[in-house]
């Protein structure tokens, strides 16, 4: 039904455009910024991941790193695994 309504609306020449054309890059950039802020809020509020938070307190800083994630890396950063402290 949604597709049918969309097709009817798309063919209607009397409907005025109700949006401003915005480049896809702007939308993607704003969406990424919003997502990082949301992620940071969630990251700050959770009580889990204390060891990982010591390595990466800010999501934005973590995203700047190019990290080759391996099982050893994950074991160290999460505090899990068969590692001697």
Biopython code that builds the backbone (N, CA, C, O; Angstrom):
import numpy as np
from Bio.PDB.StructureBuilder import StructureBuilder

atoms = [
    (1, "UNK", "N", (0.825, -1.176, 0.000)),
    (1, "UNK", "CA", (0.000, 0.000, 0.000)),
    (1, "UNK", "C", (0.882, 1.258, 0.000)),
    (1, "UNK", "O", (0.577, 2.237, -0.681)),
    (2, "UNK", "N", (1.966, 1.221, 0.763)),
    (2, "UNK", "CA", (2.865, 2.374, 0.822)),
    (2, "UNK", "C", (3.471, 2.652, -0.550)),
    (2, "UNK", "O", (3.561, 3.806, -0.969)),
    (3, "UNK", "N", (3.887, 1.600, -1.248)),
    (3, "UNK", "CA", (4.449, 1.773, -2.590)),
    (3, "UNK", "C", (3.421, 2.373, -3.542)),
    (3, "UNK", "O", (3.743, 3.249, -4.345)),
    (4, "UNK", "N", (2.190, 1.900, -3.447)),
    (4, "UNK", "CA", (1.131, 2.392, -4.310)),
    (4, "UNK", "C", (0.885, 3.884, -4.055)),
    (4, "UNK", "O", (0.761, 4.660, -5.003)),
    (5, "UNK", "N", (0.813, 4.285, -2.797)),
    (5, "UNK", "CA", (0.607, 5.699, -2.450)),
    (5, "UNK", "C", (1.787, 6.546, -2.910)),
    (5, "UNK", "O", (1.599, 7.668, -3.381)),
    (6, "UNK", "N", (2.998, 6.022, -2.778)),
    (6, "UNK", "CA", (4.191, 6.755, -3.208)),
    (6, "UNK", "C", (4.179, 6.973, -4.718)),
    (6, "UNK", "O", (4.543, 8.047, -5.197)),
    (7, "UNK", "N", (3.764, 5.962, -5.459)),
    (7, "UNK", "CA", (3.702, 6.084, -6.923)),
    (7, "UNK", "C", (2.671, 7.117, -7.343)),
    (7, "UNK", "O", (2.910, 7.906, -8.258)),
    (8, "UNK", "N", (1.530, 7.113, -6.679)),
    (8, "UNK", "CA", (0.487, 8.093, -6.993)),
    (8, "UNK", "C", (0.992, 9.502, -6.701)),
    (8, "UNK", "O", (0.793, 10.417, -7.501)),
    (9, "UNK", "N", (1.636, 9.670, -5.571)),
    (9, "UNK", "CA", (2.164, 10.985, -5.200)),
    (9, "UNK", "C", (3.266, 11.431, -6.161)),
    (9, "UNK", "O", (3.353, 12.611, -6.498)),
    (10, "UNK", "N", (4.102, 10.499, -6.602)),
    (10, "UNK", "CA", (5.194, 10.838, -7.512)),
    (10, "UNK", "C", (4.681, 11.289, -8.870)),
    (10, "UNK", "O", (5.319, 12.111, -9.527)),
    (11, "UNK", "N", (3.545, 10.766, -9.299)),
    (11, "UNK", "CA", (2.983, 11.114, -10.607)),
    (11, "UNK", "C", (2.164, 12.407, -10.570)),
    (11, "UNK", "O", (1.896, 13.001, -11.615)),
    (12, "UNK", "N", (1.775, 12.836, -9.394)),
    (12, "UNK", "CA", (0.933, 14.023, -9.250)),
    (12, "UNK", "C", (1.770, 15.279, -9.491)),
    (12, "UNK", "O", (2.697, 15.564, -8.732)),
    (13, "UNK", "N", (1.449, 16.021, -10.535)),
    (13, "UNK", "CA", (2.215, 17.221, -10.900)),
    (13, "UNK", "C", (1.795, 18.439, -10.095)),
    (13, "UNK", "O", (2.456, 19.474, -10.162)),
    (14, "UNK", "N", (0.725, 18.342, -9.344)),
    (14, "UNK", "CA", (0.206, 19.492, -8.616)),
    (14, "UNK", "C", (0.697, 19.552, -7.167)),
    (14, "UNK", "O", (0.396, 20.503, -6.446)),
    (15, "UNK", "N", (1.438, 18.557, -6.754)),
    (15, "UNK", "CA", (1.980, 18.557, -5.395)),
    (15, "UNK", "C", (3.273, 19.369, -5.412)),
    (15, "UNK", "O", (4.188, 19.089, -6.186)),
    (16, "UNK", "N", (3.328, 20.379, -4.543)),
    (16, "UNK", "CA", (4.531, 21.201, -4.457)),
    (16, "UNK", "C", (5.612, 20.436, -3.708)),
    (16, "UNK", "O", (5.336, 19.636, -2.814)),
    (17, "UNK", "N", (6.844, 20.705, -4.101)),
    (17, "UNK", "CA", (7.956, 20.094, -3.376)),
    (17, "UNK", "C", (7.992, 20.692, -1.977)),
    (17, "UNK", "O", (7.898, 21.907, -1.804)),
    (18, "UNK", "N", (8.124, 19.848, -1.013)),
    (18, "UNK", "CA", (8.115, 20.325, 0.369)),
    (18, "UNK", "C", (9.448, 20.031, 1.059)),
    (18, "UNK", "O", (9.504, 19.819, 2.270)),
    (19, "UNK", "N", (10.484, 20.023, 0.284)),
    (19, "UNK", "CA", (11.805, 19.790, 0.856)),
    (19, "UNK", "C", (12.819, 20.674, 0.145)),
    (19, "UNK", "O", (12.591, 21.146, -0.968)),
    (20, "UNK", "N", (13.908, 20.877, 0.798)),
    (20, "UNK", "CA", (15.017, 21.621, 0.219)),
    (20, "UNK", "C", (16.047, 20.584, -0.208)),
    (20, "UNK", "O", (16.380, 19.676, 0.554)),
    (21, "UNK", "N", (16.533, 20.721, -1.391)),
    (21, "UNK", "CA", (17.516, 19.746, -1.864)),
    (21, "UNK", "C", (18.821, 19.907, -1.068)),
    (21, "UNK", "O", (19.451, 20.964, -1.069)),
    (22, "UNK", "N", (19.188, 18.841, -0.409)),
    (22, "UNK", "CA", (20.398, 18.831, 0.410)),
    (22, "UNK", "C", (21.307, 17.742, -0.141)),
    (22, "UNK", "O", (20.849, 16.629, -0.404)),
    (23, "UNK", "N", (22.590, 18.048, -0.321)),
    (23, "UNK", "CA", (23.501, 17.020, -0.834)),
    (23, "UNK", "C", (23.571, 15.814, 0.102)),
    (23, "UNK", "O", (23.490, 15.946, 1.324)),
    (24, "UNK", "N", (23.722, 14.656, -0.494)),
    (24, "UNK", "CA", (23.808, 13.409, 0.277)),
    (24, "UNK", "C", (24.960, 13.477, 1.272)),
    (24, "UNK", "O", (24.842, 12.967, 2.387)),
    (25, "UNK", "N", (26.066, 14.096, 0.890)),
    (25, "UNK", "CA", (27.236, 14.176, 1.775)),
    (25, "UNK", "C", (26.912, 14.935, 3.064)),
    (25, "UNK", "O", (27.417, 14.589, 4.132)),
    (26, "UNK", "N", (26.072, 15.969, 2.965)),
    (26, "UNK", "CA", (25.684, 16.732, 4.147)),
    (26, "UNK", "C", (24.818, 15.879, 5.063)),
    (26, "UNK", "O", (25.016, 15.864, 6.278)),
    (27, "UNK", "N", (23.875, 15.182, 4.489)),
    (27, "UNK", "CA", (22.996, 14.313, 5.279)),
    (27, "UNK", "C", (23.816, 13.228, 5.975)),
    (27, "UNK", "O", (23.619, 12.952, 7.159)),
    (28, "UNK", "N", (24.735, 12.620, 5.232)),
    (28, "UNK", "CA", (25.568, 11.553, 5.811)),
    (28, "UNK", "C", (26.453, 12.102, 6.935)),
    (28, "UNK", "O", (26.617, 11.460, 7.972)),
    (29, "UNK", "N", (27.013, 13.273, 6.724)),
    (29, "UNK", "CA", (27.873, 13.886, 7.737)),
    (29, "UNK", "C", (27.090, 14.193, 9.011)),
    (29, "UNK", "O", (27.557, 13.913, 10.115)),
    (30, "UNK", "N", (25.898, 14.771, 8.854)),
    (30, "UNK", "CA", (25.073, 15.083, 10.018)),
    (30, "UNK", "C", (24.623, 13.817, 10.735)),
    (30, "UNK", "O", (24.565, 13.779, 11.964)),
    (31, "UNK", "N", (24.311, 12.797, 9.976)),
    (31, "UNK", "CA", (23.890, 11.524, 10.570)),
    (31, "UNK", "C", (25.031, 10.891, 11.362)),
    (31, "UNK", "O", (24.820, 10.356, 12.450)),
    (32, "UNK", "N", (26.233, 10.957, 10.809)),
    (32, "UNK", "CA", (27.398, 10.399, 11.510)),
    (32, "UNK", "C", (27.642, 11.159, 12.815)),
    (32, "UNK", "O", (27.888, 10.554, 13.858)),
    (33, "UNK", "N", (27.571, 12.483, 12.745)),
    (33, "UNK", "CA", (27.777, 13.298, 13.943)),
    (33, "UNK", "C", (26.730, 12.966, 15.013)),
    (33, "UNK", "O", (27.062, 12.823, 16.190)),
    (34, "UNK", "N", (25.489, 12.848, 14.605)),
    (34, "UNK", "CA", (24.416, 12.500, 15.536)),
    (34, "UNK", "C", (24.655, 11.119, 16.156)),
    (34, "UNK", "O", (24.462, 10.926, 17.356)),
    (35, "UNK", "N", (25.076, 10.171, 15.327)),
    (35, "UNK", "CA", (25.314, 8.807, 15.799)),
    (35, "UNK", "C", (26.453, 8.761, 16.816)),
    (35, "UNK", "O", (26.365, 8.056, 17.821)),
    (36, "UNK", "N", (27.515, 9.510, 16.553)),
    (36, "UNK", "CA", (28.656, 9.517, 17.473)),
    (36, "UNK", "C", (28.254, 10.140, 18.807)),
    (36, "UNK", "O", (28.668, 9.655, 19.860)),
    (37, "UNK", "N", (27.455, 11.205, 18.780)),
    (37, "UNK", "CA", (26.988, 11.819, 20.033)),
    (37, "UNK", "C", (26.112, 10.855, 20.823)),
    (37, "UNK", "O", (26.240, 10.737, 22.042)),
    (38, "UNK", "N", (25.212, 10.160, 20.106)),
    (38, "UNK", "CA", (24.336, 9.190, 20.770)),
    (38, "UNK", "C", (25.168, 8.056, 21.373)),
    (38, "UNK", "O", (24.949, 7.646, 22.513)),
    (39, "UNK", "N", (26.128, 7.558, 20.583)),
    (39, "UNK", "CA", (26.992, 6.472, 21.037)),
    (39, "UNK", "C", (27.775, 6.901, 22.267)),
    (39, "UNK", "O", (27.898, 6.128, 23.217)),
    (40, "UNK", "N", (28.311, 8.124, 22.268)),
    (40, "UNK", "CA", (29.087, 8.625, 23.404)),
    (40, "UNK", "C", (28.213, 8.700, 24.655)),
    (40, "UNK", "O", (28.648, 8.332, 25.746)),
    (41, "UNK", "N", (26.983, 9.177, 24.492)),
    (41, "UNK", "CA", (26.076, 9.268, 25.644)),
    (41, "UNK", "C", (25.818, 7.877, 26.223)),
    (41, "UNK", "O", (25.876, 7.678, 27.437)),
    (42, "UNK", "N", (25.533, 6.918, 25.338)),
    (42, "UNK", "CA", (25.301, 5.545, 25.787)),
    (42, "UNK", "C", (26.555, 4.973, 26.464)),
    (42, "UNK", "O", (26.453, 4.308, 27.495)),
    (43, "UNK", "N", (27.721, 5.227, 25.891)),
    (43, "UNK", "CA", (28.996, 4.740, 26.397)),
    (43, "UNK", "C", (29.284, 5.325, 27.776)),
    (43, "UNK", "O", (29.772, 4.625, 28.663)),
    (44, "UNK", "N", (28.981, 6.608, 27.952)),
    (44, "UNK", "CA", (29.237, 7.272, 29.233)),
    (44, "UNK", "C", (28.287, 6.788, 30.327)),
    (44, "UNK", "O", (28.672, 6.707, 31.494)),
    (45, "UNK", "N", (27.061, 6.469, 29.956)),
    (45, "UNK", "CA", (26.065, 6.084, 30.951)),
    (45, "UNK", "C", (26.130, 4.627, 31.380)),
    (45, "UNK", "O", (25.658, 4.291, 32.466)),
    (46, "UNK", "N", (26.702, 3.753, 30.558)),
    (46, "UNK", "CA", (26.719, 2.338, 30.904)),
    (46, "UNK", "C", (27.724, 2.063, 32.019)),
    (46, "UNK", "O", (28.739, 2.746, 32.148)),
    (47, "UNK", "N", (27.418, 1.059, 32.810)),
    (47, "UNK", "CA", (28.323, 0.664, 33.887)),
    (47, "UNK", "C", (29.251, -0.463, 33.426)),
    (47, "UNK", "O", (30.137, -0.889, 34.168)),
    (48, "UNK", "N", (29.044, -0.931, 32.219)),
    (48, "UNK", "CA", (29.854, -2.034, 31.701)),
    (48, "UNK", "C", (31.053, -1.493, 30.933)),
    (48, "UNK", "O", (31.081, -0.325, 30.545)),
    (49, "UNK", "N", (32.030, -2.344, 30.721)),
    (49, "UNK", "CA", (33.182, -1.991, 29.901)),
    (49, "UNK", "C", (34.191, -1.085, 30.584)),
    (49, "UNK", "O", (34.829, -0.268, 29.922)),
    (50, "UNK", "N", (34.346, -1.212, 31.885)),
    (50, "UNK", "CA", (35.227, -0.317, 32.638)),
    (50, "UNK", "C", (36.668, -0.364, 32.132)),
    (50, "UNK", "O", (37.314, 0.676, 32.003)),
    (51, "UNK", "N", (37.171, -1.560, 31.848)),
    (51, "UNK", "CA", (38.558, -1.675, 31.366)),
    (51, "UNK", "C", (38.688, -1.050, 29.978)),
    (51, "UNK", "O", (39.654, -0.339, 29.702)),
    (52, "UNK", "N", (37.723, -1.313, 29.115)),
    (52, "UNK", "CA", (37.756, -0.745, 27.765)),
    (52, "UNK", "C", (37.663, 0.775, 27.828)),
    (52, "UNK", "O", (38.298, 1.463, 27.029)),
    (53, "UNK", "N", (36.885, 1.306, 28.762)),
    (53, "UNK", "CA", (36.751, 2.762, 28.913)),
    (53, "UNK", "C", (38.073, 3.414, 29.319)),
    (53, "UNK", "O", (38.314, 4.581, 29.011)),
    (54, "UNK", "N", (38.918, 2.663, 30.003)),
    (54, "UNK", "CA", (40.225, 3.205, 30.361)),
    (54, "UNK", "C", (41.069, 3.446, 29.110)),
    (54, "UNK", "O", (41.822, 4.417, 29.043)),
    (55, "UNK", "N", (40.943, 2.567, 28.130)),
    (55, "UNK", "CA", (41.677, 2.719, 26.876)),
    (55, "UNK", "C", (41.017, 3.748, 25.962)),
    (55, "UNK", "O", (41.703, 4.541, 25.316)),
    (56, "UNK", "N", (39.691, 3.733, 25.910)),
    (56, "UNK", "CA", (38.941, 4.586, 24.982)),
    (56, "UNK", "C", (37.802, 5.308, 25.701)),
    (56, "UNK", "O", (36.648, 4.895, 25.588)),
    (57, "UNK", "N", (38.107, 6.385, 26.440)),
    (57, "UNK", "CA", (37.033, 7.090, 27.142)),
    (57, "UNK", "C", (36.111, 7.865, 26.197)),
    (57, "UNK", "O", (34.935, 8.063, 26.503)),
    (58, "UNK", "N", (36.638, 8.302, 25.053)),
    (58, "UNK", "CA", (35.827, 9.068, 24.106)),
    (58, "UNK", "C", (35.693, 8.301, 22.795)),
    (58, "UNK", "O", (36.687, 7.880, 22.203)),
    (59, "UNK", "N", (34.461, 8.126, 22.354)),
    (59, "UNK", "CA", (34.180, 7.403, 21.117)),
    (59, "UNK", "C", (34.823, 8.106, 19.925)),
    (59, "UNK", "O", (35.393, 7.460, 19.046)),
    (60, "UNK", "N", (34.726, 9.430, 19.902)),
    (60, "UNK", "CA", (35.272, 10.198, 18.778)),
    (60, "UNK", "C", (36.777, 9.964, 18.617)),
    (60, "UNK", "O", (37.273, 9.833, 17.498)),
    (61, "UNK", "N", (37.502, 9.912, 19.746)),
    (61, "UNK", "CA", (38.942, 9.651, 19.684)),
    (61, "UNK", "C", (39.219, 8.231, 19.202)),
    (61, "UNK", "O", (40.160, 8.005, 18.441)),
    (62, "UNK", "N", (38.408, 7.279, 19.642)),
    (62, "UNK", "CA", (38.584, 5.881, 19.212)),
    (62, "UNK", "C", (38.389, 5.737, 17.704)),
    (62, "UNK", "O", (39.107, 4.975, 17.056)),
    (63, "UNK", "N", (37.436, 6.454, 17.153)),
    (63, "UNK", "CA", (37.146, 6.344, 15.725)),
    (63, "UNK", "C", (38.276, 6.897, 14.857)),
    (63, "UNK", "O", (38.366, 6.571, 13.674)),
    (64, "UNK", "N", (39.132, 7.727, 15.438)),
    (64, "UNK", "CA", (40.257, 8.290, 14.685)),
    (64, "UNK", "C", (41.369, 7.261, 14.471)),
    (64, "UNK", "O", (42.154, 7.379, 13.530)),
    (65, "UNK", "N", (41.434, 6.258, 15.339)),
    (65, "UNK", "CA", (42.466, 5.231, 15.226)),
    (65, "UNK", "C", (42.125, 4.218, 14.145)),
    (65, "UNK", "O", (40.961, 3.868, 13.949)),
    (66, "UNK", "N", (43.143, 3.757, 13.456)),
    (66, "UNK", "CA", (42.972, 2.624, 12.544)),
    (66, "UNK", "C", (43.546, 1.424, 13.278)),
    (66, "UNK", "O", (44.760, 1.225, 13.317)),
    (67, "UNK", "N", (42.667, 0.638, 13.850)),
    (67, "UNK", "CA", (43.091, -0.472, 14.696)),
    (67, "UNK", "C", (42.835, -1.787, 13.993)),
    (67, "UNK", "O", (41.735, -2.040, 13.502)),
    (68, "UNK", "N", (43.861, -2.621, 13.949)),
    (68, "UNK", "CA", (43.717, -3.971, 13.433)),
    (68, "UNK", "C", (43.243, -4.842, 14.595)),
    (68, "UNK", "O", (44.042, -5.262, 15.432)),
    (69, "UNK", "N", (41.963, -5.104, 14.637)),
    (69, "UNK", "CA", (41.378, -5.831, 15.762)),
    (69, "UNK", "C", (41.668, -7.324, 15.619)),
    (69, "UNK", "O", (41.244, -7.972, 14.662)),
    (70, "UNK", "N", (42.393, -7.840, 16.588)),
    (70, "UNK", "CA", (42.707, -9.265, 16.639)),
    (70, "UNK", "C", (42.170, -9.829, 17.957)),
    (70, "UNK", "O", (41.695, -9.084, 18.815)),
    (71, "UNK", "N", (42.248, -11.113, 18.099)),
    (71, "UNK", "CA", (41.782, -11.719, 19.354)),
    (71, "UNK", "C", (42.651, -11.259, 20.529)),
    (71, "UNK", "O", (42.143, -11.091, 21.638)),
    (72, "UNK", "N", (43.956, -11.053, 20.299)),
    (72, "UNK", "CA", (44.844, -10.589, 21.371)),
    (72, "UNK", "C", (44.491, -9.160, 21.781)),
    (72, "UNK", "O", (44.433, -8.839, 22.968)),
    (73, "UNK", "N", (44.258, -8.315, 20.790)),
    (73, "UNK", "CA", (43.880, -6.933, 21.071)),
    (73, "UNK", "C", (42.588, -6.887, 21.884)),
    (73, "UNK", "O", (42.496, -6.174, 22.884)),
    (74, "UNK", "N", (41.607, -7.646, 21.447)),
    (74, "UNK", "CA", (40.323, -7.678, 22.139)),
    (74, "UNK", "C", (40.486, -8.183, 23.564)),
    (74, "UNK", "O", (39.852, -7.659, 24.480)),
    (75, "UNK", "N", (41.323, -9.192, 23.764)),
    (75, "UNK", "CA", (41.560, -9.731, 25.114)),
    (75, "UNK", "C", (42.159, -8.676, 26.029)),
    (75, "UNK", "O", (41.769, -8.563, 27.191)),
    (76, "UNK", "N", (43.099, -7.907, 25.512)),
    (76, "UNK", "CA", (43.753, -6.874, 26.326)),
    (76, "UNK", "C", (42.786, -5.745, 26.651)),
    (76, "UNK", "O", (42.659, -5.347, 27.809)),
    (77, "UNK", "N", (42.112, -5.233, 25.645)),
    (77, "UNK", "CA", (41.235, -4.066, 25.838)),
    (77, "UNK", "C", (40.004, -4.383, 26.678)),
    (77, "UNK", "O", (39.518, -3.517, 27.405)),
    (78, "UNK", "N", (39.495, -5.604, 26.591)),
    (78, "UNK", "CA", (38.292, -5.948, 27.359)),
    (78, "UNK", "C", (38.617, -6.548, 28.713)),
    (78, "UNK", "O", (37.751, -6.619, 29.584)),
    (79, "UNK", "N", (39.857, -6.979, 28.900)),
    (79, "UNK", "CA", (40.212, -7.603, 30.175)),
    (79, "UNK", "C", (39.763, -9.041, 30.257)),
    (79, "UNK", "O", (39.758, -9.627, 31.339)),
    (80, "UNK", "N", (39.386, -9.620, 29.137)),
    (80, "UNK", "CA", (38.966, -11.010, 29.085)),
    (80, "UNK", "C", (40.060, -11.841, 28.419)),
    (80, "UNK", "O", (40.955, -11.300, 27.770)),
    (81, "UNK", "N", (39.983, -13.099, 28.579)),
    (81, "UNK", "CA", (40.926, -13.954, 27.903)),
    (81, "UNK", "C", (41.950, -14.546, 28.845)),
    (81, "UNK", "O", (41.880, -14.365, 30.060)),
    (82, "UNK", "N", (42.881, -15.240, 28.281)),
    (82, "UNK", "CA", (43.875, -15.945, 29.070)),
    (82, "UNK", "C", (45.170, -15.129, 29.107)),
    (82, "UNK", "O", (46.185, -15.526, 28.534)),
    (83, "UNK", "N", (45.115, -13.990, 29.787)),
    (83, "UNK", "CA", (46.276, -13.124, 29.890)),
    (83, "UNK", "C", (46.605, -12.949, 31.379)),
    (83, "UNK", "O", (45.715, -12.868, 32.226)),
    (84, "UNK", "N", (47.860, -12.895, 31.657)),
    (84, "UNK", "CA", (48.260, -12.637, 33.040)),
    (84, "UNK", "C", (48.426, -11.134, 33.221)),
    (84, "UNK", "O", (49.138, -10.486, 32.454)),
    (85, "UNK", "N", (47.773, -10.588, 34.229)),
    (85, "UNK", "CA", (47.808, -9.149, 34.464)),
    (85, "UNK", "C", (49.209, -8.708, 34.732)),
    (85, "UNK", "O", (49.450, -7.522, 34.956)),
]
sb = StructureBuilder()
sb.init_structure("model")
sb.init_model(0)
sb.init_chain("A")
sb.init_seg("    ")
for serial, (resi, resn, name, xyz) in enumerate(atoms, 1):
    if name == "N":
        sb.init_residue(resn, " ", resi, " ")
    sb.init_atom(name, np.array(xyz, "f"), 0.0, 1.0, " ", f" {name:<3s}", serial, name[0])
structure = sb.get_structure()
